Amino acid sequence: MERGCEFGMPGQEQLQKEVMDRDLCSSCGICVGLCPYIKTVRDRVKVIYPCGHEDGTCYMVCPKTPTNIGNMDRAVFGREREDQALGLFSGIYYARALTGKPGGAQYGGAASALTGLALREGLISSAVLTGGDIKSPRPVLARDADTVARCAGSKYTGVPSLLELNRAIRDGLTDIGVVGRPCQVVAVRKSQQGNLPGPQYPSSSGIGLVLGLFCFWSLAPELYGFLQLETGGEEIVKMDIPVEGPVAYTRAGKYSWQLEDIRTFIKKSCNTCFDSTSEYADISVGSTEHDPVWNTLIIRTGKGLDIFNLALQKGVIEIREYPPERLPLLRRAALGKKMRVLSLLEKDLGNTGYITLPEKYRRDLETQWGGINQ
Ligand SMILES: Cc1cc2nc3c(=O)[nH]c(=O)nc-3n(C[C@H](O)[C@H](O)[C@H](O)COP(=O)(O)OP(=O)(O)OC[C@H]3O[C@@H](n4cnc5c(N)ncnc54)[C@H](O)[C@@H]3O)c2cc1C
């Protein structure tokens, strides 16, 4: 049981103390709009007035408040994981959009193609996305495929797009789709767990489909000033962060940097994020790390498998075998992140109590890390 359930649910004051004051907020946006006192200032989420309530759903749904990984596995999948690197899944593939790939797609366009398909087929009523451009991204609730296409492409800052989920639920929508970073997927799953007061929370019918992105970290809004200076104010049409270092494309050309040049903008909260592949999504979508026109797709839930099969049947995506020699690389990256996070939480941050791992998970994690890190 999460701490909130066991001892009575803490509220906004505790959220401020444990998460915001420690700069651990990931700007997912799930707490924004639940009450009038939490707002966004650009990409940052702020408490603007103490609500005075001792308990609050804002604390409960935050991805940075205590999260028991075993409980989350059971709540989302009905069972516990064996694979500590990637969590629970039924299939992993290379995939790319065959139809419905927007011009601005980040890689293979699988995220947009699957979202567009789910909308067209009526599997979701709408989709919470991140639109705008790289220097001024914004949360968007898409109701049609054209809007989905306009939201294609990665904006590397922590945009609080889940505020649109709260708004959509308040407006009475159900079967809402979400495309989000791993922290956002955790927030959605926490809010679905059914133990939350308030009519605005998503019950099982609130959420139609959750597509989670791979994400090892996002960047703080100070990045915009850096990009503005570096590109002389030119419009950036695409940005990517391959292993060689960040690149931005303007209509005039390409700018590239070393990772060290932007490291200072990495959000502190991302250093404490345990999940880099959106382990609680229906389907996770990432890069391949070597072929920019394909995505990696991880099929996790039954709902994910259904939309994946439909997309194949309708010719919306094509797939290839995930190269067996690349799986250890992906697993090593995900496990390495978890080991760094545990070490940081335990040694440097004085064990915030934010991630709880069942004893077996902890043992398996160390064994699997030892096995892969030879
Ligand atoms: C902050 C960030 C960090 C990432 N880090 C990695 C990484 O380390 N390794 C890796 O393999 N992949 C990473 N990705 C995922 C990758 O960039 C692609 O989003 C993913 O592979 C899907 O590609 P696509 O061609 O299918 O996307 P598209 O079809 O172009 O769709 C992109 C989708 O991403 C959504 N989106 C854009 N920006 C954001 C944002 N800031 N927050 C939430 N949703 C957003 C859009 O709404 C759209 O639905 C990251 C993405 C983000 C946003």
The ligand as an SDF file (V2000), in Angstrom:
LIG
                    3D

 53 58  0  0  0  0  0  0  0  0999 V2000
   11.6830   14.8100  -23.4040 C   0  0  0  0  0  0  0  0  0  0  0  0
   11.8570   13.6120  -24.2920 C   0  0  0  0  0  0  0  0  0  0  0  0
   12.9790   12.7920  -24.1370 C   0  0  0  0  0  0  0  0  0  0  0  0
   13.1390   11.6530  -24.9320 C   0  0  0  0  0  0  0  0  0  0  0  0
   14.2220   10.8510  -24.7440 N   0  0  0  0  0  0  0  0  0  0  0  0
   14.3630    9.7170  -25.4610 C   0  0  0  0  0  0  0  0  0  0  0  0
   15.4640    8.8440  -25.2550 C   0  0  0  0  0  0  0  0  0  0  0  0
   16.3310    9.0920  -24.4050 O   0  0  0  0  0  0  0  0  0  0  0  0
   15.5450    7.7110  -26.0130 N   0  0  0  0  0  0  0  0  0  0  0  0
   14.6050    7.3910  -26.9640 C   0  0  0  0  0  0  0  0  0  0  0  0
   14.7090    6.3430  -27.6190 O   0  0  0  0  0  0  0  0  0  0  0  0
   13.5420    8.2030  -27.1690 N   0  0  0  0  0  0  0  0  0  0  0  0
   13.3970    9.3420  -26.4520 C   0  0  0  0  0  0  0  0  0  0  0  0
   12.3100   10.1520  -26.6440 N   0  0  0  0  0  0  0  0  0  0  0  0
   11.2280    9.6900  -27.5370 C   0  0  0  0  0  0  0  0  0  0  0  0
   11.4600   10.0650  -28.9810 C   0  0  0  0  0  0  0  0  0  0  0  0
   11.9830   11.3700  -29.0670 O   0  0  0  0  0  0  0  0  0  0  0  0
   10.1490    9.9810  -29.7780 C   0  0  0  0  0  0  0  0  0  0  0  0
    9.1430   10.7440  -29.1400 O   0  0  0  0  0  0  0  0  0  0  0  0
    9.6040    8.5860  -29.8860 C   0  0  0  0  0  0  0  0  0  0  0  0
   10.5660    7.7250  -30.3910 O   0  0  0  0  0  0  0  0  0  0  0  0
    8.3990    8.5820  -30.8180 C   0  0  0  0  0  0  0  0  0  0  0  0
    8.8380    8.8550  -32.1040 O   0  0  0  0  0  0  0  0  0  0  0  0
    7.7840    8.9990  -33.2910 P   0  0  0  0  0  0  0  0  0  0  0  0
    8.5080    9.2490  -34.5670 O   0  0  0  0  0  0  0  0  0  0  0  0
    6.8390    7.8550  -33.2360 O   0  0  0  0  0  0  0  0  0  0  0  0
    7.0450   10.3290  -32.8040 O   0  0  0  0  0  0  0  0  0  0  0  0
    5.9870   11.2850  -33.4800 P   0  0  0  0  0  0  0  0  0  0  0  0
    5.0560   10.5020  -34.3460 O   0  0  0  0  0  0  0  0  0  0  0  0
    6.7040   12.4510  -34.0300 O   0  0  0  0  0  0  0  0  0  0  0  0
    5.1550   11.7320  -32.1870 O   0  0  0  0  0  0  0  0  0  0  0  0
    5.7750   12.3940  -31.1250 C   0  0  0  0  0  0  0  0  0  0  0  0
    4.7870   12.4000  -29.9720 C   0  0  0  0  0  0  0  0  0  0  0  0
    5.4860   12.8860  -28.8350 O   0  0  0  0  0  0  0  0  0  0  0  0
    4.6570   13.7810  -28.1270 C   0  0  0  0  0  0  0  0  0  0  0  0
    5.5630   14.7230  -27.4390 N   0  0  0  0  0  0  0  0  0  0  0  0
    6.4140   15.6090  -27.9880 C   0  0  0  0  0  0  0  0  0  0  0  0
    7.0990   16.2570  -27.0480 N   0  0  0  0  0  0  0  0  0  0  0  0
    6.6530   15.7980  -25.8610 C   0  0  0  0  0  0  0  0  0  0  0  0
    6.9610   16.1050  -24.5110 C   0  0  0  0  0  0  0  0  0  0  0  0
    7.8570   17.0220  -24.1650 N   0  0  0  0  0  0  0  0  0  0  0  0
    6.2990   15.4460  -23.5410 N   0  0  0  0  0  0  0  0  0  0  0  0
    5.3600   14.5070  -23.8490 C   0  0  0  0  0  0  0  0  0  0  0  0
    5.0310   14.1700  -25.1230 N   0  0  0  0  0  0  0  0  0  0  0  0
    5.6760   14.8090  -26.1050 C   0  0  0  0  0  0  0  0  0  0  0  0
    3.8060   14.4520  -29.1840 C   0  0  0  0  0  0  0  0  0  0  0  0
    2.5710   14.8500  -28.6420 O   0  0  0  0  0  0  0  0  0  0  0  0
    3.6170   13.3230  -30.1960 C   0  0  0  0  0  0  0  0  0  0  0  0
    2.4380   12.6190  -29.8940 O   0  0  0  0  0  0  0  0  0  0  0  0
   12.1440   11.3230  -25.8860 C   0  0  0  0  0  0  0  0  0  0  0  0
   11.0310   12.1640  -26.0610 C   0  0  0  0  0  0  0  0  0  0  0  0
   10.8770   13.2910  -25.2740 C   0  0  0  0  0  0  0  0  0  0  0  0
    9.6540   14.1570  -25.4690 C   0  0  0  0  0  0  0  0  0  0  0  0
  1  2  1  0
  2  3  1  0
  2 52  2  0
  3  4  2  0
  4  5  1  0
  4 50  1  0
  5  6  2  0
  6  7  1  0
  6 13  1  0
  7  8  2  0
  7  9  1  0
  9 10  1  0
 10 11  2  0
 10 12  1  0
 12 13  2  0
 13 14  1  0
 14 15  1  0
 14 50  1  0
 15 16  1  0
 16 17  1  0
 16 18  1  0
 18 19  1  0
 18 20  1  0
 20 21  1  0
 20 22  1  0
 22 23  1  0
 23 24  1  0
 24 25  2  0
 24 26  1  0
 24 27  1  0
 27 28  1  0
 28 29  2  0
 28 30  1  0
 28 31  1  0
 31 32  1  0
 32 33  1  0
 33 34  1  0
 33 48  1  0
 34 35  1  0
 35 36  1  0
 35 46  1  0
 36 37  1  0
 36 45  1  0
 37 38  2  0
 38 39  1  0
 39 40  1  0
 39 45  2  0
 40 41  1  0
 40 42  2  0
 42 43  1  0
 43 44  2  0
 44 45  1  0
 46 47  1  0
 46 48  1  0
 48 49  1  0
 50 51  2  0
 51 52  1  0
 52 53  1  0
M  END
$$$$
